[in-house]
Amino acid sequence: MVCKHLKHLEVAIIDAGFTETFRGKAWSKNCREWVYFDCLLDSSVIRESFDLAPCVRHRVNDDPKNGRESGFVCATCNDAVMGLNPVDAYGKKKFPRTES
């Protein structure tokens, strides 16, 4: 489980039925536990819907060489909850699911 700052977001994504694609130390010594999901994380809706601590920041990586991604990183604990980069999310589901 990721840190207390991201735990409620992680649990909500799991409870919504999204597939976890990776969990562990992602890419550097500065990362503790990063969990990736096969969905687009709607950052604006998540910010409005979840009471995220000030240490939780939205992060987007657009570099295809080291893996595009988008999600939330805890600057205090070095944990993250990540999803697909919007560029790679065509046809994939979004979290949270919103009514159209």
Number of C-alpha atoms within 10 A of each C-alpha: 13 22 18 12 21 22 14 15 19 21 13 14 18 13 9 12 9 15 12 16 12 14 15 15 16 16 10 7 8 12 17 16 18 22 20 21 21 18 26 25 26 17 17 9 13 15 14 9 11 12 12 17 11 10 13 20 16 15 17 17 13 15 10 9 6 9 10 16 22 23 23 24 22 24 15 11 18 18 27 31 25 26 26 24 22 18 11 14 16 12 8 12 14 18 20 17 12 8 4 3
